[in-house]
Amino acid sequence: MSARRPARLLVGAVAAACAASLLAGCSNGSTVAAKRPHQGTATASPLGNGVQQVTITTGNDLRFHPSTVVVHPGRVRIVLRNTAKVGSGPPHNLRVPNLPGAPGTATISAGQSAHWEFVAPAPGRYRFVCTIHVSQGQTGTLIVKAG
């Protein structure tokens, strides 16, 4: 085998890897927003009459802020605000798929907000999602703590 053949194989392998990398960068399934980390934790605050409330915002980045919400068993109100400018952002909603009897918020457009009340069950962890953008990673965690 000549010394040139391994060099050609190496050059060919590098070129193929570069081409694959460029093609992967053009994929619609891998948006910049979907690569941003989930951030923030908030604990629901007493609203009165035994109701605790937390506000979650979302917008063009396809993330919930905060992405972790801590509540206690009992009545909870979640306010969802779409902070995108009217006419320039996607719609969003918030659902907790494994929470019995808790359908979630309505779908809201940019600049709108909605709230939803439910009874938080016994302590545990529940995933919440935007059903429109779950494939882009728009998810969060609802933690129900004792006490």
N, C-alpha and C positions, 0 to 999 in steps of 0.2 A: 504494500500500500504506500502510495507516495505521501510526502509531507503536506502536499496541497489538499488532499482529500479531507483530512480532519478539519482543516481550516475552512473549507467550503461547507462542510456539515455544520460547523459552529456558526458560520455566517447565516446559513439557511435557518437554523434553529432560532437565532436571535431575530431575524426578520419575521419569522412566523409568530414569535412571541409578541413582537411589536405590533404586528397587524391585528392579532387577537385582542391586544390591549386597546388599540384604537377602536375596534368594532365594539368592544364591551362598553367603552365610554360613550358610545352613541345610542345605547339601549334606552328606550323610554321607561323601562322598569326600574331604573336606578337613578332617580332624581336627586338633586342636591338636597332638597328638603327631607327626603327619606333617609338621608345619611346623618342628619343632625341628631345629637343625643337628646334623650328625654331628661328634663330638668325640673327641679323644684318639688317641694313638699309643703302642703298646707294642712292645718287642722281646722275643722269646722268650728265656727264661733256660735255661741248661743244667740238666738234671734228673739227668744221669748216664747211663752206658751209651750215650752219643751221642744221647740224646733231648733235645730242647729243648721247653720248655712255656710256654704263655701262657694266662692266664685272661681270658675275656670275660664280662661280665655284661650282662643285659638284664632288662626288667621291663615295667611299665605304660606307659613312654614310647615303646615300639616302636623302640628304638634299641639298637645294640651299643656297649658301653663297654669298651675303646676301639673305635673304628670303623676304625682302621688298625693292622694287625699286621705286624711285620717279623720274618722268619725267614730262616734260611740253608738251602741245599739239605741234605737229610737227613731223619732222623726227627723228626717234630713231634707234640706232643700239645696239643690244644686242649681246654680245660675251659670248658664253657658253664654259667653259673649264672643261674637265673631268680630274681631278687631280689624279685619281687613277693610279698606276703604270701599264704600258703596260702589258697585260696578266693577271692582278690580280684584275681587277675591272669590274663592270657592265657597260653596255652602258646607255646613258642618252639622253634625248631631252628636249626641253622646248616649250610648247604650251600655248597659251592664248585662251581658248575655246570660250569665249564670246566677243572677239575683232574682229569685222567684217574685213575681208580681211587680216587677220594676221595669216598665217599658223604656224609660229614658226621655230625653228631650225631643221636641219637634226639630225638624231640619230648619236651620236658620241661614239666611243669606248674609253677605258681607254687611257689617254695620248693625246687625240685629242681635237681640239676646232673647233667651227663653229660660224658663225655670221649670223644675220638676221636683215634686216632693214624693218621698217614699219612706218606708219604715226599714231602717237598717236592721238586719237580723243579728244573730249571735256572732261573736267575734270570728273573724276570718279575713281572707284576702280575695278580692274579686277584680277581675280584669275589666276595664271599660274601654270602649272603642268608638271611633267615628266610623259608622258602617260604610260611609262613602269612601273613606281613605284608609281603611284598615290594611289594605295590601301595600300601602306606602308607609306603614308602621305607625299610624296615628292611634296610639293606645296609651293606657295609663293603668294605675292600680288604686283601687279603693280598699283601704284597710279599716276594718271595723274592730276597734279595740274595746276591751272590757272596761266597765266603770264609767 
